[in-house]
Structures are given as C-alpha cells and as structure tokens.
Amino acid sequence: MTARTRHDEIALQAALYVVGCLAPEEAAQFEEHLAGCAPCEAEVGQLRRVASALAQLAPEVDPPAELRDRLLERVAASGTGRIAQERPPSPRQAQSWKTWAPSPAGGGPVFVPAGDGGWEPTGVAGVSARGLFVDPEHDRVTMLVRMVPGATYPAHRHGGPEECYLLEGDLDDGDICMHAGDYLRKEGGTLHGVQSSEHGCLMLIVSSLRDELVAGATQA
C-alpha cells in the first residue's frame, strides 16, 4: 500500500467517524489511532466544523408524527424518566473537544461570531458542545456546553482547574444545585461526580484538555 493510498484510507475513515458511520469496533480502532496522531486529530476537528456548517444549511423540515411517540417510548424504557443511552460512550467520544484543532496563536484578539461554527455531539445523549478557544500549550479549552432536559454527564477527573458559569437553566452537581448566574470552580485532580439537568441548561466552561471519564464514580 502506497503512502497516498494509506492517507486516502485514513481520510475516508475520518469522514465516516465524524458522521457516525463507522461500526463500533472500527470507531474504537480509529480512536486509538487518533490518540497518537495529531494531524488526524486536526483533520477530524476540521471535518466536524464542516459537518456542523452543512447541517445548518439544510432546510428545516417537520419531523414525522411518530417521532414523538418513539422518543417517549425511549424515555420510558430507561426506567428513570431520563434519556436512555444505548451504549456507554468511549472517553474520546464523550470529550469531543480533545479532537478540536488548536485556535490560532499570536496574542491578538479572538472573535467568535454567534453564527460561526455549530454545536457538536459529545457522544453522551443530550449533551453537545461548541468550541470557542483551544489552547493545547496551556492545556485550556473554552467552550459552551448544552444539556437537554433530563440529560446526564458521566463522572470525570479533572486534568486541571475547571470553571463553570451557568448561563441558562439548572444543573444538579451532586451536593450543589446550580441555577442561571451561578459559578463553580473545581481544582485539578478532583473527581467530579455525575451531573444532570432537569430542565436543560447552557454553560460556559473553561477546563483542561486532559479530563478523563471515570467509570462508576459518583462522588464530586
């Protein structure tokens, strides 16, 4: 296989990965490759932005009448009144910002218009993120995170300090129930328990790129 052929194959896998068309085993293998390949991570980040932009260009259509019934059945099947998740996300799927391309350096002002760039799925049902600034050199990412009503985010350990400002809605952070206007800071190395939102929320997050999901953890 020539280098060109191999590059084309990886580029195709990257495109299929971004739109969720790889089989679970193939997606897991590709994520392992991403973990050690900065160029591929950058390409995936660019493809995510293109996919988000294309989605915004698509005309709005009315959903089929049976969609509401299917969604209600899925919620009921979860047994908790929350969104049922078919399979747990991999760490990289649930932390999609790890694949985002670095923001331009240079020390000048950075302006992100409201309509520039779309929301990207994180791999956790009902949780999406929009990147504002990515700074790998200082291990920081600034982003907006949105949770739909009933969504939960798994427990995770912070690779560095995390600052959360709740812009809209409510967020149950374990022993703290946050509302719009509340601010919360967690130090690096701390364990952040499962978070949930009853009515949905929008957050401004400044955090580390080295956060890791922790299976089975519940304490903050």
Buried (B, 14 or more C-beta within 10 A) or exposed (E): EEEEEEEEEBEEBBBBBBEEEBEEEEBEEBBEBBEEBEEBBBBBBBBBBEBBEEEEEEEEEEEEEEEEEEEEEBBEEEEEEBBBBEEEBBBBBBBBBBBBBBBEEEEEEEEBEEEEBBBBBBBBBBBBBBBBBBEBEEBBBBBBBBBBBBBBBBBBBBBBBBBBBBEBBBBBBBEEEBEEEBEBEBEBEBBBBBBBBBEBBBBBBBBBBEBEBBEEBEEB
